[in-house]
């Protein structure tokens, strides 16, 4: 709506729901700031003329209503405006970090000097990101080396990718087309060449593109296989003789830690537990888990996290690999998908055939 009052050449293209909110805040702050400047400048000019040297203006003491009630009034009004602006901007920022539950999940790994993306069904891209228009997309970001910043100007979206931790954000594109993707955190000599593009497609075109991608394991099934290959099942399986937490049904739960603290089992906690296991030790368990820092890539950590998320937050049950099926929200195999299918629809998926593991 704000674009109606501003020439098109003055503002970058807006192509997401978040862009409309950011633009509204920008124009709102501009209008409020301009109004304050006009009031202040107007008062300065008025007082400079009225109380110039030699004028006959009354310079006696101000009435008490002006020196007290008036001062309290404008101070309170300023505080109200500040609180309103803070609430308005903060609500938009907080909303940018809270994706809808049905969002399409895409993992992003930054590396000097490229963006590597992987969809939940295993489709991988470098410096490109295909998404459907009108569907919320959740991005899980991390970095293999230094701090990068994932930035899509047309979406007004900017989020840091930090080594050693996982950040997330989301967007919902409102128009189709190709949009710039860039890094806005200086990350080395070729920082300016760390460019890519986001391709927004109609849902049926996106489904057709997804079907044409090479078939492979989705993140959850790749993580399930990695869970066994790396020996995690030897300690965390329900029938293990080693006293370690059973991971089925833990996702999203609040668990107690040694020392009386509690923590919510989410992507950040899973990552810390894999790479820094001595940091937050679950209550009632010995600190015997080794660190996998340097032994697992960021992509493998994402796969393990996707597997544990797929186990869900329901009752803990004894589960053999593949039975029952993972709730990984994979839109079917290449044979099951069709151009008419809306991406992201939950289906009863089955484990992909075993094959050689593919690194990120």
Secondary structure, DSSP 8 states (H G I E B T S, - for coil): -GGGGS-GGGS----BHHHHHHHHHHHHHHHHHHHHHHHHHHHHHHHHHHT-TT-----S---HIIIIIIHHHHHHHHHHHHHHHHHHHHHHHHHHT---TT-EEEEEEEETTEEEEEETTS-EEESEEEEETTSEEEEEEEESSS-EEEEEGGGTEEEEE-BTS-EEEEEEB-S-EEEEEEE-S--STTGGG-EEEEEEE-HHHHHHHHHHS-----HHHHHHHHHHHTTHHHHHSTT-SS-----TT-TT-EEEBTTS-EEE-SHHHHHHHHH-TTTS-BTTS-S-----BTTB-HHHHHHHHHHHHHT-SS-----BTTBS---------TTT--TTS-TT----------------
